[in-house]
Amino acid sequence: MQNNFIQLCNTIFEKSIADYHLKDNVDTPIANPYPEKSIEYWLYLKNWIDTVQWHLEDIIRDPKIDPVEALAIKRRIDKSNQDRTDLVELIDSYFLDQYRQTNVLPGATINTESPAWAVDRYSILFLKIYHMQEQVDRQDADPAHHAACANKLSVLLEQKQDLSTALGQLLDDIAAGRKYMKTYKQMKMYNDPALNPVLYANK
């Protein structure tokens, strides 16, 4: 199951990124091809959110951007971050359900991050690889730029291999009861009007 899950991530993340770049526009409506509420649906949605946010982060760094537009994009990025967090927690609920009947062994340990947060990093790593490959392939850049980006791409590809191996090992350990899952809500305070002092002071 663990290797199958990693391969599923690979296939879906690559598809999501390719689908986005057909139009390469942050306002392109998502057309999720997978059954709603399936793990495939959530993985595609997760990467699509990451992909759109990647490009919003590029746009907002334009030194000539209109301040009003920049504020609107900042608000959009804030919402994207919350959507991303909510979705990670939803994916963790999938893993909790998958392993709910696992017998946890004596001496089992907890991991520093849950499986879904590792999936989050894996999704973003696919974006780094895609866009670093774009830089390697740029026709308007000089050889020094190509060489520097090729070196960075090599590191990213090695990181992808390491992270996929580590995620697979984590899932193996949870399935075997050598590790156990425990999840926490992120409790982001800045989005909560009851917890952000700037928001509740302006009620």
N, C-alpha and C positions, 0 to 999 in steps of 0.2 A: 504493500500500500504506500509505503514511504517514497520509494523510487517513482512509483506511478504519480504521486502527488507532485514531486519535483518536476517531472516531465510535463504534467498538466500546467503548472506555473509557466514553464518555458514556452509552451505552445500558446497559451492564452496571452501572456505578456507581449510576446512578439506580434501576435495578431492585433492586439489593441493598439500598439504603437504604430503598426503599419496602417491600420484603419484610420487612425487620427491623421497621419501624414498624407493621406489621400487628398485632403483639403488643407491641412495645416492651418486651421483657424480655431481660435479658442471658443468661438461661438457655434461650432459645429455640433448639432444635436447628437447625443450618443445613440447608437443603434446596437444595443447589446444582443448578440445572436443566441445567447444561451437561455435555458428555461429559468424564469424568475424564481428567486430564492434558492437556486442550486449553488453549490460551491463554485462552479464554473462562472455563473452569473456574477457572484460577488468578486471573484478574482479579476474578471474583465472590468467591472465597475471600479475596482480599486486602482488598477493600472490606468484606466481612463482618467480618473480624478488626478492621479499623479502626473499624467502627461499634460493635461490642460494646465495644471498649476505650474509645471515646469516652464511652459511658455508664458504664462502670466508673469512669472518671476523675471523672465527676459524683458518683457514689455515694460514693466514698471521701472526698470533700470535705464530706460532711454533718458539721457540728460535733457532732451528737448520736450519731454512729455508735459502735457497740460496738467497743472496741479489738481484740477477737478477730476480729470480722468484718472490720475494717479491715486487719488483717494478712493474712487469707485473701485479700482482694481485692488487696492489694499483691502477693502471690505470684502471683495470677492475672494481674495486669498484667505482671509480669516475664516470665511464660511467653508472654503475648500478644506482647510486644516481641520475644522470641526467634523466635516463629513468624512474625512479620511480617518480620524480617530474613531468615530462611531462605527465605521466599517471594519476597522481592525478588531474592535471589540466584538463585532458580529461574527467575524471569521474565527475568533477565539472560541465563541460559543459553539461553532461547528466542531472544533477540535475537542472541546469538553464533552460534547455529545458522542463523538467517535470513540472516546476512551473512557466513557463513564463506567463501563463494567470491568475495566482493567484492575487486576489485583496489584496494589502498590506494595512493593517488597520492603521488608524491614531495612532501614538505612537508606531508603530512596531519598534523593536530593531534589531541590528545586532549581530551575535554571534562572539566569539573570534576566532573561526576557522570555515572554511567551512565544509560542510558534507563530502567531499572527504578526507580532512585531518583527520577527525575523522575515516573514513574508513581505512586510512593508519595506524593509531594507532591500530585499531581493528585487521587488518591483522597481524601486528607484534606481537600483544598479543597472537594470536593463535600459533605463532611459540614459544613464551616463554613458553606457556602451554605445547606444545608438547615436548619440550626439557627438561623442568623441570620434566615432567612425566618420561622421560627416566632416569633421575637421581634418581628419587624415586625407579625405577625398577632395578637399577644397581645391579648386583650380586656380583661385586668385591668391593663394597663400604661397609663401616662399618655402624652399626645402627645409630650412631650420624649423619652421612651424610644423611641417609635415612630420619631421623626425621627432620633435618634442611630443606631438600628439600621438604618434605611433607608440612611443614609449609608455605614455599614460594609458593608452588603450590596452597594451600588454598587461599592465598592472591590474586594470579593471577586469580583464578576462580571467586573470588568476584569482582575483577576489571573487568573481562569480563562481568559479569552481570550488573555492574554499567555502563560500557561504552556502552553496547548494549541498555540499557534503556535510557541513555542520548542521544545517536544517534537517537533512535526512537522518543524521545520527540522533538529533534531539527527538524526532518523531519515533525513531526506533526505540529509544530509551523510554519514552513515555508509554509506548505500546507494550513494552516488556515489563513495565513497573519499576524500572531503575530510576526514573525521574517522575515527578508528578507535576501537574499543572495547577497554577493558582493565578487568578486574574484580578486585576484591580481597575476600577474606573479611573480615567485620567484626571477627572476633577479639575478641568481647566477653568480657572477662576475668572480670566479676563472676559470670557463670553457670557458669564452669569451676572445678570443685573442685580442679583442679591449679594454678590461677593466682590464685584469690582467697585471700589469706592468712587471712581469717577462716574459710573453708571447710577449707583444708588443715590449719590449726592444730587443728581439731576432729575430725580423723580418729581 
